[in-house]
Amino acid sequence: MAASSLHIHVEESALTPQPDVLALKPGPSAEVFAAVEAIEPATGPRLADRFTLIFPWRPQTLENLREGWRLVAASDHYPRSIGHPAAPLYRQGIMARVISISERNGRWALELEHVGLETIIESGSLAITASMRIASSDKSFPVESPSEDRYSSEWRWLDAGFHADAQGPECLPGDLTAELDALIPLSSIAEVEARYLGTLAFERRWEFQGGELKSARLEGHVCQASQLQLTIGDAIDEVVPLWHRTYGPTFHMVGWLPLMLEVKGKLGFKIRLSSQLTLQEPLSLHHEATGTIVLEDGDWQWASPPDQRGVPLAAPPLRVDARIDAGLGLLPRMELILYAMAGPYLQAEASRTLRWQPSTPLEETLGFSLTGGMTHRASRWGDWEDAPLVTPYRWPKAEESEE
């Protein structure tokens, strides 16, 4: 199994709710969830964007709830039985607007529609920091989420460890000189030996005033180092998902606000090769970058160009008789999902491009891109869509590359 670790820190300052918001603590939330007889429509492990809770009677905790109000509920309790109809509520919580309250055949029905934090919080600030470390392992990367089975368990990585003193998102990838012995069979004509160490961290901060989102920022940090050794028998161009893990959901009581958080980590390998190639020695890559996206006058933009640097590393010797154009990249990604519905993401790509033809020197280019945005569940069946907040930062820029 891939070695990974996650740290989450949540803090708030003078956070106050909007009028007509009912926020339940863990105990009352669990009592409401336990009283649910059914959820319509029945969507399995995930709630629809708009759904109805059916109760045998009106829970006393919800006596003061009215149409148009917002309801926030989450708990660290567990369902009383396996297969309880309210299992999705225990897992993802509720942050929703009350659409209607009605009687149905002697039952009490509460129709809800998911909303965002900006409809819940009146004033104050909220910040969530998440940092993740990923290291390759000598065992197969497993399928971590049964709902996302596209992540193969066949990819293999060499064991690795982190610096013992690394407590924050410092770029301390450790020693990458170990012998490679982990094979990734991309196809019958391609395989890769690889080793990877990476840190990915970001902070999402909101500031509210007068029931509106006053400002927001998404600050990200990425550090990754890898060794790749290729044996490719023909041209290839694809992105291979290597690893995926979902942490949580986890419950956090932030003042009066109950939060359900879920962190997802992903790692992809991007390969583009014009012809067959065998690297006799590993190709190394080491890159570090920090970028901040801020909300100003209703628009998201880079606070400044991201601070990034790549470590110059020697290219391995090539033994080929034809022109070669190769591009290799690693794409770590991190997502922070609130109430299993939406949240920010940070994605980076560090790459090396090699161009070689007989009787000419080897040309090598380092590349990097960083972007952030919001990802949300586009349907009740679990499909996700990205909405980038800014144009991805790319280095070097096109004009620099031409020069």
C-alpha positions as CSV (number, residue, x, y, z in Angstrom):
1,M,0.0,0.0,0.0
2,A,1.2,3.5,-0.8
3,A,2.6,5.3,2.3
4,S,0.6,8.5,2.9
5,S,-0.3,10.8,5.8
6,L,-2.8,13.6,6.2
7,H,-3.1,16.5,8.6
8,I,-6.2,18.7,8.9
9,H,-6.5,21.9,10.9
10,V,-9.7,24.0,11.2
11,E,-9.9,27.4,12.8
12,E,-12.5,30.2,13.1
13,S,-12.7,33.7,14.3
14,A,-15.9,35.4,15.5
15,L,-18.0,33.2,13.3
16,T,-21.7,34.0,13.6
17,P,-24.7,32.4,11.9
18,Q,-27.2,34.2,9.7
19,P,-30.8,34.7,10.9
20,D,-33.1,31.7,10.3
21,V,-30.3,29.2,10.5
22,L,-30.7,26.1,12.7
23,A,-27.4,24.5,13.5
24,L,-27.5,21.2,15.4
25,K,-24.8,19.8,17.7
26,P,-23.6,16.2,17.2
27,G,-26.1,14.7,19.7
28,P,-29.3,16.4,18.4
29,S,-28.1,15.8,14.8
30,A,-27.8,12.0,15.5
31,E,-31.3,12.0,17.1
32,V,-32.7,13.6,13.9
33,F,-30.8,11.1,11.6
34,A,-32.0,8.1,13.7
35,A,-35.6,9.2,13.4
36,V,-35.5,9.2,9.5
37,E,-37.7,6.4,8.0
38,A,-36.7,7.1,4.3
39,I,-34.9,9.5,2.0
40,E,-36.5,10.4,-1.3
41,P,-35.2,9.9,-4.0
42,A,-33.4,6.8,-2.9
43,T,-29.8,7.4,-4.2
44,G,-27.7,4.9,-2.4
45,P,-24.6,6.2,-0.5
46,R,-24.9,9.8,-1.8
47,L,-27.7,12.4,-1.4
48,A,-29.3,14.1,-4.4
49,D,-28.9,17.9,-4.7
50,R,-32.6,18.1,-3.7
51,F,-34.0,15.5,-1.4
52,T,-36.8,14.8,1.1
53,L,-36.5,13.3,4.6
54,I,-39.5,11.2,5.8
55,F,-40.2,10.9,9.5
56,P,-42.9,9.1,11.4
57,W,-43.5,12.3,13.3
58,R,-41.9,15.7,13.6
59,P,-38.7,15.5,15.7
60,Q,-38.8,17.8,18.7
61,T,-35.4,19.2,17.7
62,L,-37.0,20.5,14.5
63,E,-40.1,22.1,16.1
64,N,-39.0,25.6,15.3
65,L,-37.8,24.9,11.8
66,R,-39.6,26.9,9.1
67,E,-39.7,26.9,5.3
68,G,-36.9,29.1,3.9
69,W,-34.7,28.4,6.9
70,R,-31.3,26.7,6.5
71,L,-30.5,23.5,8.4
72,V,-27.0,22.5,9.3
73,A,-26.5,19.1,11.0
74,A,-23.5,16.7,11.3
75,S,-22.4,14.1,13.8
76,D,-19.6,11.8,14.8
77,H,-22.1,9.2,15.8
78,Y,-22.7,6.0,13.8
79,P,-26.0,4.6,12.5
80,R,-27.8,2.4,14.9
81,S,-28.0,-0.5,12.4
82,I,-26.4,-1.6,9.2
83,G,-28.5,-0.4,6.3
84,H,-30.2,2.4,8.2
85,P,-32.1,4.6,5.7
86,A,-30.3,7.7,7.0
87,A,-26.7,6.3,6.5
88,P,-25.9,9.0,3.9
89,L,-26.7,11.7,6.5
90,Y,-24.3,10.2,9.1
91,R,-21.6,10.1,6.4
92,Q,-22.0,13.6,4.8
93,G,-24.1,15.7,7.1
94,I,-26.7,18.3,6.0
95,M,-26.2,21.9,4.9
96,A,-29.4,22.8,3.1
97,R,-32.3,25.2,2.7
98,V,-35.8,24.1,3.7
99,I,-37.9,24.0,0.6
100,S,-41.1,22.7,2.1
101,I,-42.6,21.1,5.3
102,S,-45.7,18.9,4.8
103,E,-47.7,15.9,6.0
104,R,-47.7,12.8,3.7
105,N,-50.0,9.9,4.6
106,G,-49.5,10.4,8.3
107,R,-45.8,11.1,8.0
108,W,-43.8,14.3,8.3
109,A,-41.8,15.3,5.2
110,L,-38.9,17.7,5.1
111,E,-37.8,18.8,1.6
112,L,-34.3,20.2,1.5
113,E,-31.8,21.6,-1.1
114,H,-28.1,21.8,-0.6
115,V,-26.5,25.2,-0.2
116,G,-23.1,26.7,0.4
117,L,-21.4,28.3,3.4
118,E,-22.2,31.8,2.1
119,T,-25.9,31.2,2.9
120,I,-25.2,30.0,6.4
121,I,-22.6,32.3,7.9
122,E,-23.3,36.0,8.8
123,S,-19.8,37.2,9.7
124,G,-16.4,36.1,10.8
125,S,-13.7,34.0,9.2
126,L,-13.1,30.3,8.6
127,A,-9.9,28.6,7.5
128,I,-9.2,24.9,6.7
129,T,-5.7,23.7,6.2
130,A,-4.9,20.2,4.8
131,S,-1.5,18.8,4.1
132,M,-0.8,15.4,2.5
133,R,2.3,13.4,2.0
134,I,2.6,10.5,-0.5
135,A,5.4,8.0,-0.8
136,S,5.7,5.1,-3.1
137,S,5.6,1.6,-1.7
138,D,6.8,-1.9,-2.7
139,K,3.2,-3.1,-2.6
140,S,0.4,-2.4,-5.2
141,F,-1.5,0.8,-5.0
142,P,-4.9,-0.4,-3.9
143,V,-8.4,0.8,-5.0
144,E,-9.2,3.0,-2.0
145,S,-12.8,3.9,-3.0
146,P,-15.3,1.2,-4.2
147,S,-17.2,3.9,-6.1
148,E,-14.1,4.9,-8.1
149,D,-12.9,1.6,-9.5
150,R,-11.0,3.1,-12.4
151,Y,-7.9,3.3,-10.2
152,S,-6.0,0.1,-11.0
153,S,-4.3,-1.9,-8.2
154,E,-1.6,-3.1,-10.6
155,W,0.7,-0.1,-10.3
156,R,3.8,-0.8,-8.2
157,W,6.2,1.5,-6.5
158,L,9.4,1.3,-4.5
159,D,9.3,1.8,-0.8
160,A,10.3,5.3,0.5
161,G,10.2,7.4,3.6
162,F,10.0,11.0,4.7
163,H,12.4,13.1,6.7
164,A,11.6,12.4,10.4
165,D,11.5,16.1,11.3
166,A,9.1,17.2,8.6
167,Q,6.0,18.5,10.5
168,G,4.8,21.1,8.0
169,P,4.7,21.2,4.2
170,E,8.4,21.7,3.9
171,C,10.0,20.3,0.8
172,L,12.0,17.4,2.3
173,P,11.6,14.6,-0.2
174,G,14.5,12.6,1.2
175,D,17.1,10.4,-0.6
176,L,16.1,9.3,-4.1
177,T,19.2,7.2,-4.9
178,A,17.8,3.8,-4.0
179,E,17.8,1.1,-6.7
180,L,14.6,0.9,-8.7
181,D,12.8,-2.4,-8.7
182,A,9.1,-1.6,-9.0
183,L,7.6,-2.1,-12.5
184,I,4.5,-0.4,-14.0
185,P,3.3,-2.4,-17.0
186,L,1.6,0.3,-19.1
187,S,1.0,-2.1,-21.9
188,S,2.5,-5.2,-23.6
189,I,5.2,-2.9,-25.1
190,A,5.8,-0.4,-22.3
191,E,6.8,-0.5,-18.6
192,V,8.1,2.0,-16.1
193,E,10.2,1.7,-13.0
194,A,9.4,4.5,-10.6
195,R,9.9,6.0,-7.2
196,Y,8.0,9.0,-5.8
197,L,7.9,11.3,-2.8
198,G,5.6,14.3,-2.6
199,T,4.0,16.9,-0.3
200,L,0.8,18.6,-1.3
201,A,-0.9,21.2,1.0
202,F,-3.3,24.0,0.8
203,E,-5.3,26.5,2.9
204,R,-8.8,27.5,2.1
205,R,-9.9,30.7,3.9
206,W,-13.3,32.5,3.9
207,E,-14.2,35.9,5.4
208,F,-17.8,36.9,5.7
209,Q,-19.4,40.2,6.5
210,G,-23.1,41.1,6.5
211,G,-24.2,37.7,5.3
212,E,-22.0,37.9,2.2
213,L,-18.6,36.5,1.3
214,K,-16.2,39.4,1.7
215,S,-13.0,37.7,0.6
216,A,-11.5,34.3,0.0
217,R,-8.2,32.8,-0.8
218,L,-6.8,29.4,-1.7
219,E,-3.1,29.0,-1.0
220,G,-1.3,25.9,-2.2
221,H,2.1,24.3,-1.8
222,V,3.5,21.3,-3.8
223,C,6.8,19.6,-3.6
224,Q,7.6,16.4,-5.4
225,A,10.6,14.3,-6.4
226,S,10.7,11.2,-8.5
227,Q,12.8,8.8,-10.4
228,L,11.5,7.2,-13.6
229,Q,13.1,4.5,-15.8
230,L,11.4,3.6,-19.1
231,T,11.3,0.7,-21.5
232,I,8.9,1.7,-24.2
233,G,8.5,-0.3,-27.4
234,D,6.4,2.2,-29.5
235,A,4.9,5.6,-29.5
236,I,2.6,6.3,-26.5
237,D,0.5,9.3,-25.2
238,E,-1.6,8.9,-22.1
239,V,-2.3,9.8,-18.5
240,V,-2.3,6.9,-16.2
241,P,-4.1,7.2,-12.8
242,L,-1.6,5.6,-10.3
243,W,-3.1,6.2,-6.9
244,H,-6.2,7.5,-5.2
245,R,-7.2,7.7,-1.5
246,T,-10.2,9.2,0.3
247,Y,-9.7,10.3,3.9
248,G,-12.9,10.7,5.9
249,P,-15.4,12.0,6.0
250,T,-14.3,13.4,9.4
251,F,-16.5,15.5,11.8
252,H,-15.3,18.9,13.1
253,M,-17.3,21.0,15.5
254,V,-16.2,24.6,14.8
255,G,-17.8,26.8,17.3
256,W,-21.5,26.5,16.6
257,L,-20.9,25.1,13.0
258,P,-20.8,21.3,12.5
259,L,-18.6,20.4,9.6
260,M,-18.1,17.2,7.6
261,L,-14.9,17.2,5.7
262,E,-13.5,14.7,3.1
263,V,-10.0,14.9,1.6
264,K,-9.1,13.1,-1.6
265,G,-5.6,12.6,-2.9
266,K,-4.7,11.5,-6.4
267,L,-1.6,10.9,-8.4
268,G,-1.3,10.5,-12.1
269,F,1.6,9.7,-14.5
270,K,1.7,11.5,-17.8
271,I,3.7,10.0,-20.7
272,R,4.2,11.1,-24.3
273,L,6.7,9.4,-26.5
274,S,7.2,9.6,-30.2
275,S,9.1,6.4,-30.6
276,Q,10.6,3.5,-28.7
277,L,13.0,4.4,-25.9
278,T,14.9,2.6,-23.2
279,L,16.6,4.6,-20.4
280,Q,19.6,2.8,-19.0
281,E,19.6,5.1,-15.9
282,P,16.7,6.7,-14.0
283,L,15.4,10.1,-15.0
284,S,15.0,12.3,-11.9
285,L,12.7,15.2,-11.2
286,H,12.4,17.5,-8.2
287,H,10.1,20.5,-8.1
288,E,8.7,22.9,-5.5
289,A,6.1,25.6,-5.9
290,T,3.8,27.8,-3.9
291,G,0.8,29.8,-5.3
292,T,-2.0,31.9,-3.9
293,I,-5.4,32.6,-5.6
294,V,-7.5,35.4,-4.1
295,L,-11.1,36.6,-4.6
296,E,-11.1,40.4,-5.5
297,D,-14.1,42.4,-6.7
298,G,-16.0,39.2,-7.5
299,D,-13.2,37.6,-9.6
300,W,-10.5,35.0,-8.7
301,Q,-7.0,35.8,-9.7
302,W,-3.4,34.9,-8.8
303,A,-2.2,37.1,-5.9
304,S,1.2,37.1,-7.7
305,P,2.9,34.6,-10.1
306,P,3.5,31.4,-8.1
307,D,7.0,31.0,-6.6
308,Q,8.4,27.9,-8.2
309,R,11.7,26.2,-8.8
310,G,13.0,23.0,-10.4
311,V,16.2,21.4,-9.3
312,P,18.5,21.0,-12.4
313,L,19.4,17.3,-12.7
314,A,21.5,15.5,-15.2
315,A,19.7,13.7,-18.1
316,P,20.4,10.0,-18.5
317,P,22.3,8.8,-21.5
318,L,20.2,7.8,-24.5
319,R,20.9,4.9,-26.8
320,V,18.7,5.3,-29.8
321,D,19.1,5.5,-33.6
322,A,16.1,7.7,-34.4
323,R,14.6,11.0,-33.4
324,I,13.1,11.0,-29.9
325,D,10.5,13.4,-28.5
326,A,9.6,12.3,-24.9
327,G,7.6,14.1,-22.2
328,L,7.2,12.7,-18.7
329,G,5.1,14.3,-15.9
330,L,3.6,13.6,-12.5
331,L,0.3,15.1,-11.6
332,P,-0.5,15.2,-7.9
333,R,-4.0,16.5,-6.9
334,M,-5.7,17.2,-3.7
335,E,-9.4,17.9,-3.0
336,L,-11.2,19.2,0.1
337,I,-14.9,18.3,0.0
338,L,-17.5,19.8,2.3
339,Y,-20.6,17.8,3.2
340,A,-19.8,15.4,0.3
341,M,-21.0,18.0,-2.3
342,A,-18.3,20.5,-3.3
343,G,-14.9,22.0,-2.4
344,P,-11.6,23.4,-3.6
345,Y,-8.9,21.4,-5.4
346,L,-5.3,22.0,-6.1
347,Q,-3.5,20.3,-9.0
348,A,0.1,20.5,-10.1
349,E,2.2,19.0,-12.9
350,A,6.0,18.8,-13.0
351,S,7.5,17.5,-16.2
352,R,10.7,16.9,-18.2
353,T,10.8,16.9,-21.9
354,L,13.7,15.3,-23.9
355,R,14.3,15.8,-27.6
356,W,17.1,14.0,-29.4
357,Q,18.1,13.2,-32.9
358,P,21.3,11.7,-34.3
359,S,24.3,14.0,-34.6
360,T,22.7,16.7,-32.3
361,P,23.0,17.4,-28.6
362,L,20.2,16.3,-26.3
363,E,17.6,19.1,-25.7
364,E,15.9,19.1,-22.3
365,T,13.2,21.3,-20.9
366,L,11.7,21.4,-17.4
367,G,8.0,22.4,-17.1
368,F,5.5,23.1,-14.4
369,S,1.9,24.0,-14.1
370,L,-0.3,24.8,-11.1
371,T,-4.0,25.5,-10.9
372,G,-6.8,25.6,-8.3
373,G,-10.5,25.6,-8.5
374,M,-13.8,24.2,-7.2
375,T,-14.9,20.7,-7.8
376,H,-18.5,19.6,-7.3
377,R,-20.7,16.6,-7.7
378,A,-22.6,17.1,-11.0
379,S,-25.1,14.3,-10.4
380,R,-26.5,12.2,-7.6
381,W,-24.6,9.2,-9.0
382,G,-21.3,10.7,-8.0
383,D,-19.9,12.2,-11.2
384,W,-17.6,15.2,-10.5
385,E,-16.9,18.3,-12.5
386,D,-14.1,20.9,-12.1
387,A,-14.5,24.7,-12.3
388,P,-11.1,26.3,-12.4
389,L,-10.9,29.6,-10.6
390,V,-8.1,31.0,-12.6
391,T,-6.1,30.3,-15.8
392,P,-3.5,27.7,-14.9
393,Y,-0.1,29.0,-14.2
394,R,2.5,27.5,-16.6
395,W,6.2,27.7,-16.6
396,P,8.0,28.3,-18.8
397,K,5.6,30.6,-20.6
398,A,5.2,30.1,-24.4
399,E,7.4,33.0,-25.3
400,E,10.1,31.8,-22.9
401,S,10.0,28.4,-24.5
402,E,10.3,29.9,-28.0
403,E,13.4,31.8,-26.9
